[in-house]
């Protein structure tokens, strides 16, 4: 297996990466997307990282799962912190 993590980790101050994570979390928040959707295929790495970090889930109740990625409370918190960081990095 080849590691895909950068030396600074997935959440460094790289504006492009931060925006990509924000897009994934925002889409899951506004309109949960299917696991096999085109969006999920294109953003697979970012979705995987978010899911591993507890920011996205397929679980809708204890031991009950769906086929749509949904944002968690941790994901909402992280998305809000990304809003601030992106604004600062982009000079806004």
BAMILO-651060 format. One line per 3 residues: number of its first residue (from 0); their letters; for each residue x, y, z of N, C-alpha, C. Coordinates in pm, 1 decimal, padded with zeros to 6 digits. Each point is the difference from the previous one (the first is absolute). Layout:
BEGIN
NUM) a) X/Y/Z/X/Y/Z/X/Y/Z  ...
# end
This chain:
BEGIN
0) xxx) 00084.8/-00117.6/00000.0/-00084.8/00117.6/00000.0/00089.3/00124.0/00000.0  -00033.6/00095.9/-00082.3/00075.3/00123.9/-00009.9/-00069.0/00109.0/00080.0  00072.4/00060.2/00095.1/-00062.2/00109.5/00076.6/-00033.1/00117.0/-00090.5
3) xxx) -00111.7/00066.8/00028.0/-00039.6/00115.5/-00081.5/00003.2/00128.5/00080.1  00040.1/-00007.8/00123.3/00001.8/00117.1/00087.8/00124.1/00083.9/-00028.3  -00017.8/00129.9/-00003.9/00115.1/00088.1/-00017.0/00076.6/00005.9/00130.9
6) xxx) 00122.0/00048.9/-00003.8/00081.2/00006.4/00120.9/-00061.0/00092.7/00104.4  -00077.0/00097.4/-00042.9/-00064.8/00092.2/00092.8/-00137.5/-00049.6/00043.6  -00045.1/-00110.3/-00053.8/-00132.8/-00051.3/00031.1/-00103.2/00059.0/-00093.7
9) xxx) -00120.4/-00055.7/00001.8/-00102.5/00044.9/-00095.0/-00060.2/00135.6/00032.9  00022.0/00050.8/00121.0/-00065.2/00123.9/00040.5/00099.9/00114.2/00019.3  00105.0/00003.7/-00082.2/00095.3/00109.8/00010.4/-00061.8/00126.8/-00058.7
12) xxx) 00078.0/00104.0/-00011.3/-00053.7/00127.9/-00047.1/00009.2/00014.8/-00151.3  -00021.9/-00106.7/-00072.0/-00004.1/00003.2/-00145.5/-00141.8/00039.8/-00039.7  -00014.6/00117.2/-00055.2/-00132.1/00055.2/-00031.5/-00079.9/-00092.5/-00091.4
15) xxx) 00063.9/-00056.2/-00100.7/-00070.2/-00088.5/-00093.9/-00056.7/-00123.1/00071.8  00079.2/-00061.1/00087.9/-00047.3/-00116.2/00075.3/-00111.6/00038.5/00096.5  00015.7/00112.5/00064.9/-00103.1/00045.4/00094.4/-00133.0/00020.8/-00072.5
18) xxx) 00005.8/00058.7/-00118.6/-00121.8/00022.6/-00078.2/-00061.7/-00133.0/-00041.2  00082.8/-00096.1/-00038.0/-00052.2/-00131.7/-00039.4/-00072.3/-00066.8/00116.8  00057.2/00006.1/00119.5/-00067.3/-00056.8/00117.8/-00129.0/00077.0/00028.5
21) xxx) 00005.3/00132.1/-00012.3/-00119.7/00081.0/00023.8/-00111.7/-00039.0/-00096.6  00033.1/-00018.9/-00126.8/-00100.4/-00037.1/-00100.7/-00066.5/-00132.3/00036.9  00079.3/-00098.6/00038.5/-00054.7/-00130.3/00038.0/-00094.2/00014.6/00119.1
24) xxx) 00044.1/00069.8/00102.6/-00082.1/00015.5/00120.1/-00125.3/00083.0/-00028.1  00014.1/00104.2/-00080.0/-00115.1/00083.8/-00032.0/-00105.1/-00078.7/-00078.6  00045.5/-00077.7/-00097.4/-00094.5/-00080.0/-00079.8/-00071.5/-00101.9/00088.7
27) xxx) 00073.6/-00066.6/00088.5/-00062.1/-00097.9/00089.5/-00099.2/00067.1/00094.8  00026.8/00123.1/00035.4/-00087.6/00074.3/00090.5/-00128.1/00043.3/-00070.5  00013.8/00054.5/-00119.8/-00116.0/00051.2/-00073.9/-00080.4/-00110.7/-00066.1
30) xxx) 00069.9/-00096.4/-00058.1/-00066.6/-00103.5/-00079.8/00082.8/-00128.9/00006.5  -00024.9/-00084.5/00103.3/00077.5/-00124.1/00011.1/00006.5/-00072.1/-00135.4  00118.9/-00047.8/-00033.9/00022.0/-00058.5/-00132.4/00025.0/-00149.8/00010.1
33) xxx) -00037.1/-00070.3/-00107.4/00011.9/-00145.6/-00002.4/00146.2/-00044.2/-00002.8  00023.8/-00114.3/00060.5/00133.4/-00058.0/00007.5/00059.6/-00022.2/-00138.7  -00081.5/-00038.4/-00096.0/00049.2/-00029.5/-00134.6/-00029.8/00110.8/-00099.9
36) xxx) -00025.8/00119.8/00048.2/-00027.4/00112.3/-00090.5/00129.0/00044.6/-00068.9  -00015.2/00074.0/-00108.2/00117.5/00056.0/-00067.8/00078.3/00090.0/00094.3  -00071.0/00078.8/00080.7/00068.1/00087.8/00095.4/00084.5/-00082.6/00096.5
39) xxx) -00055.8/-00109.1/00052.1/00072.5/-00084.9/00095.3/00123.1/-00063.0/-00065.4  -00011.2/-00037.1/-00123.6/00115.2/-00057.8/-00070.2/00110.5/00104.4/-00017.5  -00038.4/00120.7/-00036.7/00099.3/00105.7/-00024.4/00065.6/00048.1/00130.2
42) xxx) -00072.2/-00005.9/00108.6/00050.8/00050.7/00127.9/00030.9/-00112.8/00098.7  00027.3/-00119.1/-00051.9/00015.0/-00119.0/00084.6/00102.7/00017.6/00111.6  00115.7/00056.5/-00030.1/00103.5/00014.5/00102.1/-00044.8/00093.8/00110.9
45) xxx) -00056.8/00114.4/-00037.4/-00045.0/00097.0/00099.9/-00114.7/-00057.8/00084.3  -00089.7/-00073.8/-00063.3/-00110.3/-00064.0/00072.3/00055.2/-00103.3/00097.6  00096.3/-00079.1/-00045.5/00061.0/-00100.5/00086.9/00065.3/00061.8/00122.1
48) xxx) 00073.0/00108.2/-00019.9/00064.0/00067.9/00113.3/-00106.4/00053.7/00095.9  -00102.1/00065.7/-00054.4/-00106.7/00054.8/00084.8/-00071.6/-00110.4/00077.5  -00024.5/-00112.7/-00065.5/-00067.0/-00111.7/00067.8/00089.3/-00057.1/00110.7
51) xxx) 00128.3/-00015.3/-00028.3/00093.1/-00052.4/00101.1/00010.3/00092.5/00120.5  -00014.5/00128.3/-00022.5/00008.9/00098.1/00107.3/-00134.7/00026.2/00067.6  -00104.4/-00073.5/-00041.1/-00131.1/00012.6/00064.8/-00082.2/00119.5/-00044.0
54) xxx) 00033.5/00056.2/-00116.3/-00072.8/00117.3/-00047.3/-00110.8/-00034.5/-00099.0  00005.3/-00119.6/-00055.3/-00105.0/-00051.6/-00088.3/-00037.2/-00139.0/00048.4  -00123.7/-00038.4/-00025.2/-00045.3/-00132.0/00041.9/-00106.3/-00053.1/-00095.4
57) xxx) -00016.8/-00129.9/00004.0/-00109.6/-00066.6/-00070.1/-00103.2/-00048.8/00101.2  00031.5/00013.2/00128.2/-00085.9/-00050.8/00106.6/-00107.9/00102.7/00034.8  -00126.4/-00041.1/-00008.2/-00112.0/00089.3/00030.3/-00059.3/-00027.5/00137.1
60) xxx) 00025.7/-00116.3/00053.6/-00041.0/-00039.1/00135.1/00092.3/-00114.2/00041.0  -00004.3/-00037.5/00126.3/00087.6/-00107.5/00044.9/-00022.7/-00125.8/-00084.0  00106.0/-00045.9/-00063.0/-00001.9/-00119.2/-00086.4/-00095.7/00012.0/-00118.5
63) xxx) -00031.7/00122.6/-00042.5/-00083.7/00021.8/-00118.1/00075.9/00093.8/-00094.2  00022.1/-00048.4/-00122.0/00081.8/00074.3/-00094.9/-00078.1/00030.5/-00126.9  00044.1/00103.6/-00068.9/-00059.6/00041.5/-00126.4/00108.7/00000.8/-00106.7
66) xxx) -00034.5/00029.9/-00122.2/00100.4/00008.3/-00106.2/00028.7/00145.3/-00038.5  -00027.9/00091.8/00092.4/00027.1/00142.6/-00021.2/00096.8/00050.1/00107.7  00105.9/00066.4/-00043.2/00091.4/00062.6/00095.0/-00069.4/00119.8/00063.0
69) xxx) 00007.7/00008.0/00132.8/-00059.7/00111.0/00073.3/00104.3/00060.7/00093.0  -00010.1/00127.6/00023.3/00093.2/00069.3/00088.0/-00036.8/-00028.2/00145.8  00100.5/-00004.7/00085.4/-00020.4/-00018.1/00143.6/00014.8/00135.7/00069.4
72) xxx) -00025.5/00003.2/00128.6/00020.3/00124.5/00076.1/00146.6/00041.6/-00004.3  00091.7/-00097.5/00008.7/00142.8/00032.4/-00013.0/00029.9/00057.8/-00137.7  -00067.1/-00051.3/-00102.1/00017.7/00051.6/-00134.7/-00048.0/00143.3/-00013.6
75) xxx) -00113.2/00029.3/00063.1/-00052.8/00137.2/-00002.8/00097.4/00094.7/00069.4  00051.9/-00041.4/00114.7/00096.9/00082.6/00071.9/00125.1/00023.4/-00083.8  00049.6/-00105.8/-00063.5/00120.7/00012.9/-00080.6/-00024.8/00088.5/-00121.4
78) xxx) -00116.2/-00015.4/-00062.8/-00034.9/00083.4/-00115.2/-00002.7/00147.4/00039.9  -00054.2/00029.2/00116.2/-00002.7/00139.0/00047.9/00140.9/00053.3/00023.6  00089.5/-00084.6/00052.1/00137.5/00045.6/00019.8/00070.4/00017.8/-00134.5
81) xxx) -00035.2/-00084.0/-00097.7/00055.1/00018.2/-00134.4/-00047.4/00131.5/-00060.7  -00127.0/00036.1/00024.7/-00052.4/00128.8/-00048.8/00091.9/00113.7/00043.8  00035.9/-00000.5/00127.3/00084.7/00105.3/00055.1/00141.4/-00004.5/-00058.8
84) xxx) 00057.6/-00120.8/-00005.0/00136.7/-00014.9/-00050.7/00010.6/00038.9/-00147.1  -00095.8/-00043.3/-00079.0/00001.1/00032.2/-00143.2/-00012.1/00150.4/-00019.3  -00085.6/00060.7/00078.0/-00017.6/00145.4/-00009.5/00130.6/00072.1/00033.0
87) xxx) 00068.5/-00044.1/00105.4/00127.1/00062.2/00039.8/00107.6/-00020.9/-00106.1  00010.5/-00125.1/-00051.4/00105.0/-00030.4/-00098.0/-00022.5/00068.9/-00133.5  -00127.5/00022.5/-00033.8/-00029.2/00063.0/-00128.5/-00002.1/00151.8/00010.6
90) xx) 00029.5/00050.7/00119.2/00007.1/00144.3/00018.4/-00134.1/00065.7/00022.6  -00100.5/-00083.0/00035.6/-00135.3/00054.0/00018.3/-00030.9/00045.4/00132.2
# end
